Amino acid sequence: RPIEYLPIAAIATIGDSVSLSGENRNIVAAGMEHISDSQWTGLHKLMSSAGLKPPLSVRNIAFGLVPRINAAGRMGSGERALRLLLSEDDQDAERLAEELSEENRNRQVLESRIASEAILPESIKTKARDAVVISVGTGWHHGVVGIVASRLTEKFNKPAIVFAYEEDGVTVRGSARSVPGFNIHKALTGCRLCL
């Protein structure tokens, strides 16, 4: 029955960081009504691992559940989060929930280290007067460079791009975040023929 999926739809909507208005608001409100009585064993184990008990708030989900679900994909394979949510076995679900919580702790440590390195003068390749911040580093985990770019955007109040060198030491892969009113995707797309 579709109603059974409302809690998962609510978590996904909150996790997407979309405006909680209109249809999104309805999905979240309906889903949160059914979280405590849902049959999602993995979800209940994840809540327990995060130290959360119903009734949950949007904040509980955004800062307690979503980072743990996202950590699976950021630090390895998102398949583990899927397996957790689909698990009907208490022990299996509890093990997976603890794994995701541990991955989230690892992600936090890694993110903090890379964020500290990303603001070092040797990492920042732009000048203070430039309209964008670009930071480049080696050994930075690709799963967290987007979060680090968000931190740089907040710190400098301008768009930020964070690049991490691949193992070949030549190729870089990165992530960008912007500020309200500036479409960084459009700006980068406009420059694709400039290189």
Buried (B, 14 or more C-beta within 10 A) or exposed (E): EEEEBBBBBBBBBBBEEBEBEEEBEEBBEBBBBBBEEBEBBBBBBBBBBBEBEEEBEBEBBBEBBBBBBBBBBBBEEBEBBBBBBEBEEEEBBBBBBBBBBBBBEBBBEBBEBBBEBBBEEEBBEBEEEEEBBBBBBEEBBEBBBBBBBBBBBEEBEBBBBBBBBEEEEEEBEBBBBBBEEEEBEEBEEEEEEEE
